[in-house]
Amino acid sequence: MNYKQLTDDQVSFIKTMYTTMKSRQEAQELLSLHFGVHTRTIRKWALKLGLTGIESNPQSKVMVYDIETSRTTAKVWWTGKQYINHKSLLTEPAIISICYKWIGEERVYTLTWDKNQCDKKMLQKFLVAYNDADMVIGQNNDRFDNRWVNARAMKHNLDINTMVKSFDVMKQTKKLFRLPSYSMDYITKYIGVENKMSHEGIIMWDKIEDGNKSEQKEYLQKMVDYNIQDIICTEQMYVKLRKYMGHKVHFGVLNGAPRYSSPSDGSTDLTLIKTVTTSAGTIQHIMRSNTDGVQFKLSNRDYLNYLNN
């Protein structure tokens, strides 16, 4: 069954489920059973019906991405905590897999290292998209993913945008909210979006790095599936939480809208929340976008321009 075959009643039913169920994931699972299709198909239908809360702006390129990396081997004298000198290292860690998608699009792109466990060709392909992104989004990506990609690009002498605008969902969450846990598994459940996928643990890395060809192929696919689910979770977390968080890029200005427009989508459908002053006496206006709830500040000059237009 495809989207064009849906009747008006079926479309109405999908909308009702999305707006009344406890979470999108629950709605997707029930709709998947009802229509006899995969949950990915339900997400595609919801995207076409505008039910995901994710807007696609063809002029902006916002990437959500996630990587998985290999381990390094070292010669040691004993177990327990100890200092390991770089001269003890026998192997060099690399990136095993990269998955990414563009905000507002359904497709998730997947890349893996080659049969020789080299990540150069994979990185060459990925950097075409990464270097073209207006902003990248991840979970702990400022400390982990971005630096890994930088390091491996440097290793292979590849050009990379080291000044990419980066939005780290974990960093922003820790900055704003006091929660018992900041893990993706906990937060996705806490805010009611799609949950992180579980996996078999360290055995996945054992099979990918040291297994036979059949095991490597099987567990590499499992890792990619895990990657894909992380991408979906990260995107939904970002969409659900971004109205509370700051912005790294003013997409309104980037796409030709005035400075007083919403930084998230360039909307000028705004509400004044409060007028405040800085310690130096500078007037600022806290605004909220009526399209997605994002809050931002305007200078007094930009606010007056907004009133006059």
Phi, psi and omega per residue, in radians:
M1 nan 2.358 3.111
N2 -2.059 3.018 -3.028
Y3 -1.029 -0.670 -3.079
K4 -1.177 -0.336 -3.127
Q5 -1.488 -0.132 -3.121
L6 -1.187 2.364 3.079
T7 -1.491 2.962 3.118
D8 -1.072 -0.674 3.123
D9 -1.141 -0.687 3.127
Q10 -1.185 -0.689 3.072
V11 -1.085 -0.756 3.117
S12 -1.096 -0.665 3.125
F13 -1.129 -0.750 3.123
I14 -1.073 -0.796 -3.141
K15 -1.082 -0.703 3.139
T16 -1.117 -0.761 3.138
M17 -1.096 -0.725 -3.120
Y18 -1.159 -0.557 -3.061
T19 -1.623 -0.245 -3.079
T20 -1.951 -0.373 -3.120
M21 -1.294 2.803 -3.094
K22 -1.112 -0.648 -3.133
S23 -2.559 2.796 3.092
R24 -1.089 -0.663 -3.122
Q25 -1.066 -0.756 3.129
E26 -1.108 -0.737 3.119
A27 -1.097 -0.744 -3.137
Q28 -1.098 -0.737 -3.118
E29 -1.146 -0.749 3.137
L30 -1.202 -0.712 3.105
L31 -1.167 -0.606 3.097
S32 -1.066 -0.758 3.103
L33 -1.191 -0.706 -3.092
H34 -1.109 -0.772 -3.074
F35 -1.645 -0.167 3.134
G36 1.219 0.643 3.125
V37 -2.242 2.965 3.134
H38 -1.279 2.698 3.115
T39 -1.081 -0.497 3.088
R40 -1.096 -0.632 3.101
T41 -1.138 -0.706 3.101
I42 -1.081 -0.718 3.121
R43 -1.111 -0.665 3.104
K44 -1.099 -0.772 3.122
W45 -1.092 -0.753 -3.124
A46 -1.107 -0.647 3.104
L47 -1.101 -0.757 3.120
K48 -1.147 -0.524 -3.127
L49 -1.552 0.014 3.118
G50 1.238 0.567 -3.064
L51 -1.781 -0.016 -3.037
T52 -1.603 -0.250 -3.072
G53 1.320 0.200 -3.127
I54 -1.957 2.019 3.130
E55 -1.686 2.447 3.107
S56 -1.800 2.072 3.085
N57 -1.881 1.927 -3.049
P58 -1.087 -0.303 -3.128
Q59 -1.534 -0.299 -3.122
S60 -1.907 2.492 3.134
K61 -2.102 1.755 -3.127
V62 -1.978 2.055 -3.051
M63 -1.801 2.363 2.936
V64 -1.850 2.249 -3.117
Y65 -2.539 2.848 -3.107
D66 -2.682 2.496 3.127
I67 -2.200 2.780 2.961
E68 -2.215 2.466 -3.021
T69 -2.138 2.774 3.114
S70 -1.541 3.014 3.132
R71 -1.714 2.970 3.022
T72 -1.985 2.674 -3.139
T73 -1.877 2.426 -3.130
A74 -2.419 2.667 3.023
K75 -1.553 2.175 3.140
V76 -2.294 2.843 -3.099
W77 -1.614 -0.476 -3.071
W78 -2.758 3.040 3.093
T79 -1.524 3.077 3.107
G80 1.600 -3.140 -3.117
K81 -1.183 2.327 -3.133
Q82 -2.861 2.807 3.059
Y83 -1.511 2.251 3.111
I84 -1.994 2.015 3.118
N85 -1.273 2.615 -3.138
H86 -1.060 -0.384 3.121
K87 -1.232 -0.271 3.124
S88 -1.488 -0.199 -3.092
L89 -1.288 2.342 -3.132
L90 -1.805 -0.465 -3.109
T91 -2.289 2.912 -3.130
E92 -1.992 2.178 3.138
P93 -1.191 2.666 -3.126
A94 -2.477 3.067 3.082
I95 -1.565 2.189 -3.137
I96 -1.444 -0.831 -3.073
S97 -2.540 2.614 3.041
I98 -2.313 2.263 3.016
C99 -2.166 2.470 3.127
Y100 -2.669 2.777 3.061
K101 -2.613 2.797 3.076
W102 -1.664 2.357 3.110
I103 -0.931 2.289 3.110
G104 1.606 -0.211 3.094
E105 -1.829 2.690 -3.095
E106 -1.506 -0.592 -3.013
R107 -1.175 2.372 3.009
V108 -1.917 2.173 -3.139
Y109 -1.569 2.399 -3.107
T110 -2.196 2.382 3.123
L111 -2.372 2.527 3.107
T112 -2.389 2.811 3.091
W113 -1.150 2.928 -3.042
D114 -1.490 -3.077 -3.063
K115 -1.133 -0.316 3.096
N116 -1.656 0.162 -3.132
Q117 1.063 0.681 3.071
C118 -1.868 2.396 -3.071
D119 -1.796 0.166 -3.046
K120 -1.137 -0.907 -3.099
K121 -1.100 -0.686 3.103
M122 -1.062 -0.777 -3.137
L123 -1.149 -0.685 3.105
Q124 -1.001 -0.748 3.122
K125 -1.196 -0.771 -3.081
F126 -1.141 -0.688 -3.048
L127 -1.179 -0.370 3.042
V128 -1.048 -0.738 3.120
A129 -1.392 -0.781 -3.084
Y130 -1.033 -0.801 -3.112
N131 -1.194 -0.332 -3.114
D132 -1.645 -0.108 -3.070
A133 -1.298 2.442 3.015
D134 -1.328 -0.490 3.098
M135 -2.797 2.554 3.062
V136 -2.026 2.533 -3.100
I137 -2.172 2.438 3.095
G138 -2.787 3.129 3.095
Q139 -1.893 1.878 -3.055
N140 1.166 0.454 -3.065
N141 -1.280 -0.442 3.119
D142 -1.107 -0.693 -3.105
R143 -1.536 -0.516 -3.003
F144 -1.985 -1.325 -2.962
D145 -1.010 -0.864 -3.093
N146 -1.039 -0.758 -3.090
R147 -1.226 -0.606 3.070
W148 -1.129 -0.795 3.134
V149 -1.087 -0.731 3.095
N150 -1.035 -0.807 -3.070
A151 -1.140 -0.738 -3.119
R152 -1.278 -0.562 3.055
A153 -1.140 -0.729 3.097
M154 -1.084 -0.735 3.136
K155 -0.985 -0.740 -3.082
H156 -1.671 0.166 3.110
N157 1.001 0.755 -3.140
L158 -1.772 2.552 3.117
D159 -1.307 2.326 -3.138
I160 -2.510 2.526 3.096
N161 -1.412 1.630 -3.125
T162 -1.327 -0.128 3.113
M163 -1.861 0.423 3.136
V164 -1.034 2.462 3.059
K165 -1.262 2.158 -3.016
S166 -2.152 2.333 3.092
F167 -2.030 1.907 -3.112
D168 -1.697 1.890 -3.082
V169 -1.083 -0.717 -3.140
M170 -1.110 -0.784 -3.138
K171 -1.064 -0.774 3.141
Q172 -1.153 -0.652 3.137
T173 -1.149 -0.762 3.121
K174 -1.137 -0.597 -3.131
K175 -1.175 -0.638 -2.985
L176 -1.750 -0.588 -2.942
F177 -2.120 2.486 3.019
R178 -1.725 1.845 -3.076
L179 -2.150 2.694 3.093
P180 -1.082 -0.529 -3.129
S181 -2.593 2.578 3.098
Y182 -1.958 0.286 3.091
S183 -1.228 2.659 3.121
M184 -1.084 -0.678 -3.125
D185 -1.058 -0.743 -3.126
Y186 -1.236 -0.827 -3.037
I187 -1.165 -0.688 3.125
T188 -1.070 -0.655 3.089
K189 -1.251 -0.662 -3.094
Y190 -1.119 -0.688 -3.080
I191 -1.756 -0.002 3.021
G192 1.322 0.706 3.032
V193 -2.032 -3.109 -3.049
E194 -1.051 2.403 -3.019
N195 -1.514 2.726 3.081
K196 -1.163 2.520 3.128
M197 -1.451 2.443 3.054
S198 -1.486 2.791 3.085
H199 -2.454 -3.114 -2.999
E200 -1.446 0.047 3.102
G201 1.475 -2.590 -2.990
I202 -1.112 -0.343 3.119
I203 -1.062 -0.502 3.127
M204 -1.082 -0.766 3.127
W205 -1.224 -0.651 3.112
D206 -1.032 -0.806 -3.087
K207 -1.233 -0.683 -3.126
I208 -1.201 -0.732 -3.053
E209 -1.442 -0.644 -2.968
D210 -2.222 -0.009 -3.103
G211 -1.338 3.056 3.049
N212 -1.307 3.087 -3.037
K213 -1.034 -0.697 3.141
S214 -1.140 -0.760 3.130
E215 -1.162 -0.706 3.128
Q216 -1.068 -0.774 -3.137
K217 -1.125 -0.780 -3.116
E218 -1.092 -0.837 -3.045
Y219 -1.404 -0.418 3.026
L220 -1.154 -0.672 3.082
Q221 -1.153 -0.662 3.092
K222 -1.099 -0.680 3.121
M223 -1.153 -0.713 3.113
V224 -1.104 -0.757 3.095
D225 -1.045 -0.703 3.107
Y226 -1.121 -0.753 3.075
N227 -0.986 -0.842 -3.092
I228 -1.046 -0.776 3.138
Q229 -1.118 -0.647 3.085
D230 -1.082 -0.676 3.119
I231 -1.086 -0.820 -3.123
I232 -1.089 -0.766 3.124
C233 -1.098 -0.785 -3.111
T234 -1.088 -0.751 3.130
E235 -1.089 -0.776 -3.115
Q236 -1.195 -0.618 3.049
M237 -1.086 -0.791 -3.132
Y238 -1.053 -0.830 -3.119
V239 -1.102 -0.701 -3.104
K240 -1.265 -0.590 -3.001
L241 -1.765 -0.236 -2.952
R242 -1.112 -0.421 -3.140
K243 -1.176 -0.327 3.112
Y244 -1.608 -0.251 -2.948
M245 -1.847 2.846 3.088
G246 -1.279 -3.033 3.131
H247 -2.269 2.586 -3.138
K248 -1.720 -0.409 -3.106
V249 -2.364 2.411 3.033
H250 -1.603 1.642 -3.071
F251 -1.201 -0.420 3.064
G252 -1.074 -0.941 3.124
V253 -1.110 -0.710 -3.140
L254 -0.993 -0.603 -3.091
N255 -1.766 0.298 3.006
G256 1.637 0.078 3.118
A257 -1.456 2.825 3.140
P258 -1.196 2.864 -3.093
R259 -1.118 -0.451 -3.132
Y260 -1.421 -0.013 3.118
S261 -1.296 2.906 3.121
S262 -1.156 2.300 -3.133
P263 -1.168 -0.337 -3.076
S264 -1.425 -0.616 -3.073
D265 -2.548 0.059 3.109
G266 1.407 0.147 -3.134
S267 -1.194 2.517 3.025
T268 -1.920 0.242 3.040
D269 -1.526 1.578 -2.934
L270 -2.177 2.772 3.042
T271 -2.234 2.338 3.058
L272 -1.370 2.143 3.110
I273 -1.545 -0.855 -3.063
K274 -2.875 2.555 3.016
T275 -1.789 2.260 -3.084
V276 -2.290 3.000 3.039
T277 -2.245 2.638 3.057
T278 -1.439 3.054 3.112
S279 -1.110 -0.411 3.125
A280 -1.549 -0.008 3.105
G281 1.566 0.231 3.113
T282 -1.418 2.274 -3.130
I283 -1.399 2.323 3.061
Q284 -2.310 2.642 -3.115
H285 -2.121 2.142 3.105
I286 -1.520 2.092 -3.056
M287 -1.982 2.768 3.028
R288 -2.289 2.315 3.065
S289 -1.317 2.313 3.130
N290 -1.419 -0.089 3.138
T291 -1.573 -0.642 -3.109
D292 -2.384 0.041 3.071
G293 1.412 0.044 -3.117
V294 -1.152 2.360 3.107
Q295 -1.777 2.551 3.121
F296 -2.779 2.896 -3.119
K297 -1.844 2.527 3.032
L298 -2.095 2.478 2.983
S299 -1.208 2.873 -3.136
N300 -1.092 -0.665 3.135
R301 -1.106 -0.797 -3.127
D302 -1.170 -0.614 3.124
Y303 -1.139 -0.723 3.104
L304 -1.130 -0.662 3.072
N305 -1.103 -0.670 3.096
Y306 -1.093 -0.752 -3.138
L307 -1.151 -0.542 -3.079
N308 -1.550 0.048 -3.114
N309 -2.151 nan nan
